[in-house]
Amino acid sequence: YIPNLRTPESECTEGVIKVLQGDRNRVKQLKLKAGDLQFFLGRFSLHRVTENTGNIDRLLLIQSFAEKPGMIGSMYRVQDLYGKISKIHKVYEHDKNRPDKLLD
């Protein structure tokens, strides 16, 4: 993963393109074992999850924190993460209440 690739002001698309083209200078590879707990700022970090193989399930906990009341995830992001959305996501879809300039 690449921690802090994005900032609240920038998507850093140039940096993402470099990684997709093979630049691994900023990539950090973690040596995680079964049962390890990892915390990182996924919103600002380029990251992926490797395919889970074998007979043991992988459990994921995704925590979100809002800087001010009334913030909710976009319909697309919530659907992508949790597989469903609620009525409030449809109501607030056009009223983006974000403290930063990132797409999501």
Buried (B, 14 or more C-beta within 10 A) or exposed (E): BBEEBBEEEEEBEEBBEBBEEEEEEBEEEEEEEEEEEEEEEEEBBBBEEEEEEEEEEEEEEEEEEEEEEEBBBBBEBBEEEEEEBEEEBEEBEEEEEBEEEBEE
